[in-house]
Every structure is written in structure tokens, then in C-alpha cells.
Amino acid sequence: GETVHTPSLCFSLPTALDAENGTVTAWEDHRRKETDMERMVTRTAPYLYAVLRIIGALLYACHGAQKLLGLFGGVRGGTVPLLSLPGLAGVIELGAGLLIAGGVLTRPAAFLASGEMAFAYWLSHAPRGFWPIRNGGEVAVLNCFLFLYIASQGAGPWSLAQLGKTLHRAVPLRTVRPSPSG
């Protein structure tokens, strides 16, 4: 192969084809596969984001359903009072979780959810120690930054917002004008 000289690096790069038999070298094969992988990741990235948004939001909504409806074992076998801090957290978790999962009002709902998780961490977990792994706050921290990321990205594909845009383009609304006679 040819030798490449740089101030700090000197190595030999294989040529694209073996001169004797015209076969692709391992290096070129690796580069082609990497390019194929990059294309696949680039093509699927929006849909992988949608899966992350939907699953993360539904898991978050389950915490609200647990607090407000007593589902999934409830809180100590029951529900929390609606007019309490855990009740407000449950309303935010269930409402914002469903909005984010559905892709409706995604940015404000995700920003609210992120703030609620930050508040929950500093109120409930941080007093038990600094490190989330030690104070049980990993889920709160992870959700805080997940929802902050979702707030920055918006609904994306597989959302009711996207469906609304698609339907609006596919079925234009007709304006009904009153007849000249009144």
C-alpha cells in the first residue's frame, strides 16, 4: 500500500483493490460496511427517536397512573390525594406522559415533565446524598434529561401532530362561501 506521512503519524494504508487479482481489501470492505451502517442509522434515526419518545413517555405515564388511579400496585396499595404534592406529580406524569407519547403539545409537555423530574430529584433524592446511584434518583435524573431532549426535538414521526400535518396536506379543507343571494 501507499505510505502516508503526517507530522505525528506514519502508517501504511491499503489500496482499494489488490493490484494482482482485483479483490477488495479488508480495509475497503470495512469502509463500505461502515458507510452502509451509517446510511441505515441515518435512515432509521427518526423512527428510533419516536420509539424512545413513546416508550419513555408511556413508562412515565405509568407512574402517574400508579399515583392517581392505583394501577400497577398503587402507592402503598392505594392512591394519593389529588390536592397534594404527589397528586400534582401524578397529574403531570399521567397528562404529560400521554401527551408526549401521542406527540401532541410535545415540547411544552416534555419541558414540564423535565422540570417535574428535576424538582422530584432535588426534593426527594438529593437530601439522601449527592450521587443518584446512592440516593435512588437515577430514574428521576434520566427522565429529566430524556424529557429535556424530547422538548428540544419535538414530536417527530409517529405522532398525532405529524398525522395532522399529513392529513391536512392529503385532504385540503374547502372553504364554503355563502351564495350571492344571501
PyMOL commands that set and color helices and strands:
alter all, ss='L'
color gray80, all
select helices_A, chain A and resi 26-69+71-73+85-102+106-128+132-135+138-153+160-170
alter helices_A, ss='H'
color red, helices_A
select strands_A, chain A and resi 2-5+10-13
alter strands_A, ss='S'
color yellow, strands_A
deselect
rebuild
show_as cartoon
